[in-house]
């Protein structure tokens, strides 16, 4: 078999790809469980509106061709949203979102151009969404699949920096995060 060709049959590859989930992945569930245990209440996959350009083609036979394209409302759907702290948490898979320097961030050898365009497009869209949320005043936290278990203390420390957290709760959360990291 030539290098770069898929070793699996088309049906088996299709079966493998159908098992990949976009929501409720193991790292995401682990982060949610820790946050809930610490007393944080959150919402899942909430649509947050951001402004974006419409992808409508311009008609060349009208004066509208000289004007800018109309804007339309687009949405970002973070994995976990803490509305009280105006914080959005994204739990990214290392392969699908191109975690630089990670052993799980590989590029398939079969149809390499297709995969590079797809995966780099995912990473570019992630940056665009994070920038849009920050512009709206949201705090954005990215948790990578390979570091999900280590991320809880970092998340809590970032949340403690907000002025919205009461001093008593902040001290308790800091102590709980420290205890979790020492297990």
N, C-alpha and C positions, 0 to 999 in steps of 0.2 A: 504494500500500500504506500502511496506517495505521501511525503511529508505535507501536512496541512489539510489532508482529507479527513473527514469525520470517520471515526472508528465505529460509531453506532449507526444502526439503521435509522432511516428517516422516522419510522414509527416510534422507535425507542427514544430518540432525541426529542420528539414531540411530547412524549409522555413525561420525560424529565423536565422539560420547560414548563409543562402545565402544572407541575407541582411547586413552582416557585411562587411564593405569595408576595403580595404588595403590602398587605396589612397584617397585623397581629403576628409578626415574626417573633422568634424566640428572644432576640435582643430587645425588641420593643416591649414585649410583655415583661421582661425582667426589669427594665427601667421603670415601667408603670407600677409594678409591684413594690419596688423600693420607694418610689415617690408616695404611693398610697400609704405604705407602712409608716412613713415619716409624717403623715398628717396632711399632705398636700392633696387638694382636690383639683381635678383637671377634666378637660374634655378631649375627645379623640377626633382627629381628622376634621376639624372645623374649617369651613370655608372662610378665608380672610380676603376681602376684596382688595385688589390693587389695581391701579390704572395701567392700561396697556394699549398698544396700537392695534387697530383692527387689521385683519389680514384680507381686507376686501380689495379687489383690483380697482384702480381708478378708471373711469370712463374718459377716453381721450376726446370725445366729441362735445364735451361740456366745459363750462368754466370751472367746474369743480376739480378738473384735472390740475389746475394751478394751485389749488388749496391743499392743505395738509389732510391726511387721512383722518377720519373721525376716530375718537378714542372710544374704547368700550371697556367695560368692567371685566377684569380677569380675576382669577382666584388662586390663592396659595392654600394648600391643605397640609399643614404640619402634622406630624404623627401625634404629638401631645401638645395641648395648649393649656397654659395656666393663665386664665383671663385676669385673675386678681393681681398677678405680678406682670401682666402684659408680656408674657414670655412664650415663645414658640420653640419646641424641641423637635428636632429632626433626628431620627434614628436611621442612619444610612448603612446600607450594605457596602462593604469594601469593594466588591467587584463591580456592582452596578453604578456606584457613584465615584469611582476612581480615587480611592484613598491612597495618596502618594506615599511611597515607601513601605507599603504593607504587602506582606507575602500573598494575601488574598486578591490583590489587585493585578490580575493577569489579563492578557489579551489573547483571545482564542486565535488559533492559527488558521482555522478554516474561515473563509470569507472575511479576512482581516479588515478590509476597507470598510465593509458594512459595520462591523463591530466597533471599530475605532470611531466612526462617525456617530453611531448610536451612543456609545459610552461617554465620549467627549461632549456630546450634546446634552446628556444628563447632567454632567458636571457643570457645564455652562449655565444651564437652566437653574441648577441649585444656587449658583452664585447670584444670578439675576433675582431669584425669589428672596434670598437672604438680604440683598441690598434693598429691595423694595420694602420688605418688612421693617428693616432698620430705619428707613426713611419715614415710615409711618409711626415710629417711636416704639417699636417692638424690640425686645431683647431676643436674640436668636442664639440657640445652643445646638451644636451639632454633636451627636454621639455616634461614634463609629462602631460597627459590628464587632470588631476585634477588641475594642476597649469598653464595651458596654458595662461590664462588671466594675471597672475602675472609675466609671464616669459619675456615679452617684455623689460622692463627696464633692467633686468639681461643680456639679449642678447646684448643689445646696449652697456651696460657697458663693456662687454667682448670684443666687437668689437672695442670700443674706446681705449682699451689697446694696440691694434696693432699699429705698427709704420707706417702702410700703410694709416691710416686715417689722413686727413689733419686737422690741428688745428682748423680751422674755422668750419669745418663740425662736428668735435668732440664736440665742445662747443654747437653747435646748437642741435645735437642729444641728448646730455646730458640734455639740457633744455627741449626738447620735451619729452624725456622719463620721466623726473620728472613731467611734466604737465600731462602726461598720467596716471601715478601712483597716482596722487592726485585727479583724477576724481571720 
